[in-house]
């Protein structure tokens, strides 16, 4: 199964989106030509809307890749926005920094080279939004390391959480992916039942979980 959404619906939604230009388009083309995973266009647009409507000004991202999503976030936040993003691949780290410089976002985006499990404990401050888009089998660990870095009333966005339908149904699970599937299911159960979060799992792209961190003043 390659799509979790009807392919005609997915294509219709994508056809409705305005085409990107400049370095953003160059990154999209590079990702397609080199099989580099980036956030899907409808997911990117959803996150732009969330950033705008929630007045998000700071983002912590786990999984930089070529700097595409960090650039999308910065474009949505404007020049006063700040993204701190972590990448463990040296090649991706170099490419991301080149792309970010081309986009003119080098003063807005800080790319940290290293494994998120080692880097996260050293990051100071709190963020309006945290974006998880790295190794799917480690989301639970990443969550544990970064939850305290999310401000009250902030948002955690977890990408690719339905993983080509495998998370929802065993009939789609490939044997070599069983461990990842089990871990992702455990993660989704965790964030869905966490008393400090309100979570919605949205069947868009490859599945996106949106989790709102309730403030201390929150009451039902």
C-alpha positions as CSV (number, residue, x, y, z in Angstrom):
1,X,0.0,0.0,0.0
2,X,1.6,3.3,-1.1
3,X,-1.1,5.7,-0.1
4,X,-3.2,6.0,3.0
5,X,-5.6,8.4,1.3
6,X,-7.5,7.6,-1.9
7,X,-5.0,8.5,-4.7
8,X,-7.6,10.6,-6.6
9,X,-8.4,12.6,-3.5
10,X,-4.7,13.1,-2.7
11,X,-3.9,14.2,-6.2
12,X,-6.9,16.6,-6.3
13,X,-5.7,18.2,-3.0
14,X,-2.1,18.5,-4.4
15,X,-3.4,20.0,-7.6
16,X,-5.1,22.7,-5.6
17,X,-1.9,23.9,-4.0
18,X,0.1,26.8,-5.6
19,X,3.5,25.7,-6.9
20,X,6.6,26.7,-5.0
21,X,9.4,28.6,-6.7
22,X,13.0,29.4,-6.1
23,X,15.1,27.4,-3.6
24,X,12.0,25.7,-2.2
25,X,11.2,24.2,-5.6
26,X,14.8,23.3,-6.1
27,X,14.7,21.3,-2.9
28,X,11.6,19.6,-4.0
29,X,13.2,18.6,-7.3
30,X,16.3,17.4,-5.6
31,X,14.4,15.3,-3.1
32,X,12.4,13.7,-6.0
33,X,15.5,13.0,-8.1
34,X,17.5,11.6,-5.2
35,X,14.8,9.8,-3.3
36,X,15.2,12.0,-0.2
37,X,12.1,11.9,2.0
38,X,10.6,15.4,2.7
39,X,7.2,16.4,4.0
40,X,4.5,15.9,1.4
41,X,3.0,19.1,-0.1
42,X,-0.4,18.9,1.6
43,X,1.3,18.3,5.0
44,X,3.6,21.3,4.4
45,X,0.6,23.5,3.7
46,X,-1.3,22.2,6.8
47,X,1.8,23.1,8.9
48,X,2.0,26.5,7.4
49,X,-1.6,27.1,8.4
50,X,-1.0,25.9,11.9
51,X,2.1,28.0,12.3
52,X,0.2,31.1,11.1
53,X,-3.0,30.6,13.1
54,X,-1.1,29.7,16.3
55,X,1.5,32.5,15.9
56,X,4.3,30.1,16.3
57,X,7.7,31.7,16.4
58,X,10.1,28.9,17.5
59,X,10.4,25.3,16.2
60,X,12.5,22.4,17.3
61,X,12.9,19.9,14.6
62,X,14.3,16.4,14.8
63,X,15.3,15.3,11.3
64,X,16.6,18.1,9.1
65,X,17.3,16.1,5.9
66,X,18.0,18.8,3.2
67,X,16.5,21.6,5.1
68,X,13.2,21.6,3.3
69,X,10.7,21.6,6.2
70,X,12.9,24.0,8.3
71,X,12.7,26.4,5.3
72,X,8.9,25.9,5.0
73,X,8.5,26.7,8.8
74,X,10.7,29.8,8.5
75,X,8.8,31.1,5.5
76,X,5.6,30.7,7.5
77,X,6.9,32.4,10.6
78,X,8.7,35.2,8.9
79,X,12.1,36.7,9.5
80,X,11.6,36.8,13.3
81,X,11.1,33.0,13.5
82,X,13.7,30.6,14.8
83,X,14.2,26.9,13.9
84,X,16.6,24.6,15.7
85,X,17.0,21.4,13.8
86,X,19.0,18.2,14.3
87,X,20.5,16.0,11.6
88,X,22.8,13.0,12.1
89,X,23.8,12.5,8.5
90,X,26.9,14.5,7.7
91,X,26.0,14.6,4.0
92,X,22.4,15.9,4.7
93,X,23.8,18.3,7.3
94,X,26.1,19.9,4.6
95,X,23.3,20.0,2.0
96,X,20.9,21.5,4.4
97,X,23.2,24.3,5.3
98,X,23.8,25.1,1.7
99,X,20.1,25.2,1.0
100,X,19.4,27.3,4.0
101,X,22.0,29.8,3.0
102,X,20.6,30.0,-0.6
103,X,17.1,30.6,0.9
104,X,18.6,33.5,3.1
105,X,17.5,31.8,6.3
106,X,20.9,31.2,7.9
107,X,20.1,33.7,10.7
108,X,16.8,31.9,11.4
109,X,17.7,28.3,11.2
110,X,20.4,26.6,13.3
111,X,21.3,23.1,12.1
112,X,23.0,20.9,14.7
113,X,25.0,17.9,13.6
114,X,24.5,14.8,15.7
115,X,22.2,12.1,16.9
116,X,19.1,13.6,18.4
117,X,19.4,11.2,21.4
118,X,22.7,12.9,22.3
119,X,21.8,16.4,21.2
120,X,18.4,16.9,22.7
121,X,19.5,16.9,26.4
122,X,21.9,19.8,25.6
123,X,19.4,22.1,23.9
124,X,18.2,24.9,26.1
125,X,15.0,26.9,26.1
126,X,11.4,26.1,25.1
127,X,9.7,26.0,21.8
128,X,6.3,26.8,20.4
129,X,6.3,23.7,18.2
130,X,8.3,20.5,18.0
131,X,8.4,18.5,14.7
132,X,9.3,14.8,14.8
133,X,10.4,13.6,11.4
134,X,13.3,11.2,12.0
135,X,13.7,7.4,12.6
136,X,10.1,6.2,13.2
137,X,11.2,3.5,15.5
138,X,12.6,6.1,18.0
139,X,9.7,8.5,18.2
140,X,8.9,7.4,21.8
141,X,12.5,8.1,22.9
142,X,12.6,11.5,21.1
143,X,9.3,12.4,22.7
144,X,10.6,11.7,26.2
145,X,13.7,13.8,25.5
146,X,11.9,16.8,24.1
147,X,8.5,17.0,25.8
148,X,9.8,19.4,28.5
149,X,11.2,21.6,25.8
150,X,7.7,22.4,24.5
151,X,5.9,25.4,25.9
152,X,2.5,25.1,27.5
153,X,-0.1,25.5,24.8
154,X,2.6,24.4,22.3
155,X,2.2,21.7,19.6
156,X,4.1,18.5,18.8
157,X,3.7,17.4,15.2
158,X,4.7,13.8,14.5
159,X,5.0,13.0,10.8
160,X,4.6,9.6,9.0
161,X,2.8,8.0,11.9
162,X,0.6,5.8,9.8
163,X,3.5,4.5,7.7
164,X,1.8,3.4,4.5
165,X,-1.1,2.0,6.4
166,X,1.0,-0.5,8.3
167,X,0.3,1.1,11.7
168,X,-3.5,0.7,11.1
169,X,-3.7,-2.8,9.8
170,X,-1.5,-5.9,10.0
171,X,-2.4,-6.9,6.5
172,X,-0.1,-4.1,5.2
173,X,2.9,-4.9,7.5
174,X,6.1,-6.1,5.9
175,X,8.0,-8.6,8.0
176,X,11.2,-6.4,8.2
177,X,9.1,-3.5,9.5
178,X,7.4,-5.3,12.4
179,X,9.6,-3.7,15.1
180,X,9.0,-0.2,13.7
181,X,5.3,-0.8,13.5
182,X,5.1,-2.0,17.1
183,X,7.1,0.9,18.4
184,X,5.0,3.4,16.4
185,X,1.8,1.9,17.7
186,X,3.1,2.2,21.2
187,X,4.0,5.8,20.6
188,X,0.6,6.7,19.2
189,X,-1.1,5.0,22.2
190,X,1.2,7.0,24.5
191,X,0.5,10.5,23.0
192,X,-3.2,9.7,22.6
193,X,-3.6,8.8,26.3
194,X,-1.1,11.4,27.8
195,X,-3.2,13.5,30.2
196,X,-1.1,16.6,29.3
197,X,-1.9,16.3,25.6
198,X,-4.9,16.5,23.3
199,X,-3.9,14.5,20.2
200,X,-5.5,14.1,16.8
201,X,-4.2,11.6,14.2
202,X,-4.9,13.0,10.8
203,X,-4.9,10.8,7.7
204,X,-3.0,13.2,5.5
205,X,0.3,12.5,3.7
206,X,1.6,9.4,5.4
207,X,-0.2,10.3,8.6
208,X,0.3,13.2,10.9
209,X,-0.3,13.3,14.7
210,X,-1.0,16.8,16.1
211,X,-0.6,17.0,19.9
212,X,-1.5,20.1,21.9
213,X,0.2,20.6,25.2
214,X,-2.3,21.8,27.7
215,X,-1.3,24.7,30.0
216,X,-1.6,24.6,33.8
217,X,-4.7,26.8,33.6
218,X,-6.4,24.3,31.3
219,X,-9.8,23.0,32.6
220,X,-12.4,20.9,30.9
